[in-house]
């Protein structure tokens, strides 16, 4: 029974992810982002979050580089914050779908839920996070990560005497020769996100959620599987 349930969740979450990508390619106001963390890049112990973005008029790979190797929820949001803001400000996106694996320490937790609710309220957008079944979150984001690592390796091998002091130096060295859109964030960016997050109480059932939706009208919903009926969530802010 456990295996059957696992396979069923795999199927439904892949199906939901596919639908989110299709919606982005058909609707001017929708964007879908699939992301994942890379392992530390050994040269400078830099970390990158990488992925792919679908919109109606453009699809592209992206990578967010940092010297900070944390990959907690606030770090994940700091890594994509500039990308998300560009989608909203420059492309007039009003609905953003995010697809990722489901590790509790990184994505599927009360901090992510709190950030989603706050950001949807502030930006007046609809924000959905689709969590793929555990162990089945690899995909296009990993291909982007591999391409980015190859580009770093090639750049360093071509000019071995150059000194790359940080993630920004590495980005400047590769951005002109890569189609991958690159962003840089730092410890201060992570700190800013962390300090802005409302301190909410534990949201019951979070570890079982496979979809969370924060609406622009300040409501919050979750589903244990994406094909199920959503349930409204209530968050309690600690004082």
Secondary structure as a PSIPRED ss2 file (coil, helix, strand):
# PSIPRED VFORMAT (PSIPRED V4.0)

   1 X C   1.000  0.000  0.000
   2 X H   0.000  1.000  0.000
   3 X H   0.000  1.000  0.000
   4 X H   0.000  1.000  0.000
   5 X H   0.000  1.000  0.000
   6 X H   0.000  1.000  0.000
   7 X H   0.000  1.000  0.000
   8 X H   0.000  1.000  0.000
   9 X H   0.000  1.000  0.000
  10 X H   0.000  1.000  0.000
  11 X H   0.000  1.000  0.000
  12 X H   0.000  1.000  0.000
  13 X H   0.000  1.000  0.000
  14 X H   0.000  1.000  0.000
  15 X H   0.000  1.000  0.000
  16 X H   0.000  1.000  0.000
  17 X H   0.000  1.000  0.000
  18 X H   0.000  1.000  0.000
  19 X H   0.000  1.000  0.000
  20 X H   0.000  1.000  0.000
  21 X H   0.000  1.000  0.000
  22 X H   0.000  1.000  0.000
  23 X H   0.000  1.000  0.000
  24 X H   0.000  1.000  0.000
  25 X H   0.000  1.000  0.000
  26 X H   0.000  1.000  0.000
  27 X C   1.000  0.000  0.000
  28 X C   1.000  0.000  0.000
  29 X C   1.000  0.000  0.000
  30 X E   0.000  0.000  1.000
  31 X E   0.000  0.000  1.000
  32 X E   0.000  0.000  1.000
  33 X E   0.000  0.000  1.000
  34 X E   0.000  0.000  1.000
  35 X E   0.000  0.000  1.000
  36 X E   0.000  0.000  1.000
  37 X E   0.000  0.000  1.000
  38 X C   1.000  0.000  0.000
  39 X C   1.000  0.000  0.000
  40 X C   1.000  0.000  0.000
  41 X E   0.000  0.000  1.000
  42 X C   1.000  0.000  0.000
  43 X C   1.000  0.000  0.000
  44 X C   1.000  0.000  0.000
  45 X C   1.000  0.000  0.000
  46 X E   0.000  0.000  1.000
  47 X E   0.000  0.000  1.000
  48 X E   0.000  0.000  1.000
  49 X E   0.000  0.000  1.000
  50 X E   0.000  0.000  1.000
  51 X E   0.000  0.000  1.000
  52 X E   0.000  0.000  1.000
  53 X E   0.000  0.000  1.000
  54 X E   0.000  0.000  1.000
  55 X C   1.000  0.000  0.000
  56 X C   1.000  0.000  0.000
  57 X C   1.000  0.000  0.000
  58 X C   1.000  0.000  0.000
  59 X E   0.000  0.000  1.000
  60 X E   0.000  0.000  1.000
  61 X E   0.000  0.000  1.000
  62 X E   0.000  0.000  1.000
  63 X E   0.000  0.000  1.000
  64 X E   0.000  0.000  1.000
  65 X E   0.000  0.000  1.000
  66 X E   0.000  0.000  1.000
  67 X C   1.000  0.000  0.000
  68 X C   1.000  0.000  0.000
  69 X C   1.000  0.000  0.000
  70 X C   1.000  0.000  0.000
  71 X C   1.000  0.000  0.000
  72 X C   1.000  0.000  0.000
  73 X H   0.000  1.000  0.000
  74 X H   0.000  1.000  0.000
  75 X H   0.000  1.000  0.000
  76 X H   0.000  1.000  0.000
  77 X H   0.000  1.000  0.000
  78 X H   0.000  1.000  0.000
  79 X H   0.000  1.000  0.000
  80 X H   0.000  1.000  0.000
  81 X H   0.000  1.000  0.000
  82 X H   0.000  1.000  0.000
  83 X H   0.000  1.000  0.000
  84 X H   0.000  1.000  0.000
  85 X H   0.000  1.000  0.000
  86 X H   0.000  1.000  0.000
  87 X H   0.000  1.000  0.000
  88 X H   0.000  1.000  0.000
  89 X H   0.000  1.000  0.000
  90 X H   0.000  1.000  0.000
  91 X H   0.000  1.000  0.000
  92 X C   1.000  0.000  0.000
  93 X C   1.000  0.000  0.000
  94 X C   1.000  0.000  0.000
  95 X E   0.000  0.000  1.000
  96 X E   0.000  0.000  1.000
  97 X E   0.000  0.000  1.000
  98 X E   0.000  0.000  1.000
  99 X E   0.000  0.000  1.000
 100 X E   0.000  0.000  1.000
 101 X C   1.000  0.000  0.000
 102 X C   1.000  0.000  0.000
 103 X C   1.000  0.000  0.000
 104 X C   1.000  0.000  0.000
 105 X C   1.000  0.000  0.000
 106 X C   1.000  0.000  0.000
 107 X C   1.000  0.000  0.000
 108 X C   1.000  0.000  0.000
 109 X C   1.000  0.000  0.000
 110 X H   0.000  1.000  0.000
 111 X H   0.000  1.000  0.000
 112 X H   0.000  1.000  0.000
 113 X H   0.000  1.000  0.000
 114 X H   0.000  1.000  0.000
 115 X H   0.000  1.000  0.000
 116 X H   0.000  1.000  0.000
 117 X H   0.000  1.000  0.000
 118 X H   0.000  1.000  0.000
 119 X H   0.000  1.000  0.000
 120 X H   0.000  1.000  0.000
 121 X H   0.000  1.000  0.000
 122 X H   0.000  1.000  0.000
 123 X H   0.000  1.000  0.000
 124 X C   1.000  0.000  0.000
 125 X C   1.000  0.000  0.000
 126 X E   0.000  0.000  1.000
 127 X E   0.000  0.000  1.000
 128 X E   0.000  0.000  1.000
 129 X E   0.000  0.000  1.000
 130 X E   0.000  0.000  1.000
 131 X E   0.000  0.000  1.000
 132 X C   1.000  0.000  0.000
 133 X C   1.000  0.000  0.000
 134 X C   1.000  0.000  0.000
 135 X C   1.000  0.000  0.000
 136 X C   1.000  0.000  0.000
 137 X C   1.000  0.000  0.000
 138 X C   1.000  0.000  0.000
 139 X C   1.000  0.000  0.000
 140 X H   0.000  1.000  0.000
 141 X H   0.000  1.000  0.000
 142 X H   0.000  1.000  0.000
 143 X H   0.000  1.000  0.000
 144 X H   0.000  1.000  0.000
 145 X H   0.000  1.000  0.000
 146 X H   0.000  1.000  0.000
 147 X H   0.000  1.000  0.000
 148 X H   0.000  1.000  0.000
 149 X H   0.000  1.000  0.000
 150 X H   0.000  1.000  0.000
 151 X H   0.000  1.000  0.000
 152 X H   0.000  1.000  0.000
 153 X H   0.000  1.000  0.000
 154 X H   0.000  1.000  0.000
 155 X H   0.000  1.000  0.000
 156 X H   0.000  1.000  0.000
 157 X H   0.000  1.000  0.000
 158 X H   0.000  1.000  0.000
 159 X C   1.000  0.000  0.000
 160 X C   1.000  0.000  0.000
 161 X C   1.000  0.000  0.000
 162 X C   1.000  0.000  0.000
 163 X C   1.000  0.000  0.000
 164 X C   1.000  0.000  0.000
 165 X C   1.000  0.000  0.000
 166 X C   1.000  0.000  0.000
 167 X H   0.000  1.000  0.000
 168 X H   0.000  1.000  0.000
 169 X H   0.000  1.000  0.000
 170 X H   0.000  1.000  0.000
 171 X H   0.000  1.000  0.000
 172 X H   0.000  1.000  0.000
 173 X H   0.000  1.000  0.000
 174 X H   0.000  1.000  0.000
 175 X H   0.000  1.000  0.000
 176 X H   0.000  1.000  0.000
 177 X H   0.000  1.000  0.000
 178 X C   1.000  0.000  0.000
 179 X C   1.000  0.000  0.000
 180 X C   1.000  0.000  0.000
 181 X E   0.000  0.000  1.000
 182 X E   0.000  0.000  1.000
 183 X E   0.000  0.000  1.000
 184 X E   0.000  0.000  1.000
 185 X C   1.000  0.000  0.000
 186 X C   1.000  0.000  0.000
 187 X H   0.000  1.000  0.000
 188 X H   0.000  1.000  0.000
 189 X H   0.000  1.000  0.000
 190 X H   0.000  1.000  0.000
 191 X H   0.000  1.000  0.000
 192 X H   0.000  1.000  0.000
 193 X H   0.000  1.000  0.000
 194 X H   0.000  1.000  0.000
 195 X H   0.000  1.000  0.000
 196 X H   0.000  1.000  0.000
 197 X C   1.000  0.000  0.000
 198 X C   1.000  0.000  0.000
 199 X C   1.000  0.000  0.000
 200 X E   0.000  0.000  1.000
 201 X C   1.000  0.000  0.000
 202 X C   1.000  0.000  0.000
 203 X C   1.000  0.000  0.000
 204 X C   1.000  0.000  0.000
 205 X C   1.000  0.000  0.000
 206 X H   0.000  1.000  0.000
 207 X H   0.000  1.000  0.000
 208 X H   0.000  1.000  0.000
 209 X C   1.000  0.000  0.000
 210 X C   1.000  0.000  0.000
 211 X E   0.000  0.000  1.000
 212 X E   0.000  0.000  1.000
 213 X E   0.000  0.000  1.000
 214 X E   0.000  0.000  1.000
 215 X C   1.000  0.000  0.000
 216 X C   1.000  0.000  0.000
 217 X C   1.000  0.000  0.000
 218 X C   1.000  0.000  0.000
 219 X C   1.000  0.000  0.000
 220 X E   0.000  0.000  1.000
 221 X E   0.000  0.000  1.000
 222 X E   0.000  0.000  1.000
 223 X E   0.000  0.000  1.000
 224 X C   1.000  0.000  0.000
 225 X C   1.000  0.000  0.000
 226 X C   1.000  0.000  0.000
 227 X C   1.000  0.000  0.000
 228 X C   1.000  0.000  0.000
 229 X C   1.000  0.000  0.000
 230 X C   1.000  0.000  0.000
 231 X E   0.000  0.000  1.000
 232 X E   0.000  0.000  1.000
 233 X C   1.000  0.000  0.000
 234 X C   1.000  0.000  0.000
 235 X C   1.000  0.000  0.000
 236 X C   1.000  0.000  0.000
 237 X E   0.000  0.000  1.000
 238 X C   1.000  0.000  0.000
 239 X C   1.000  0.000  0.000
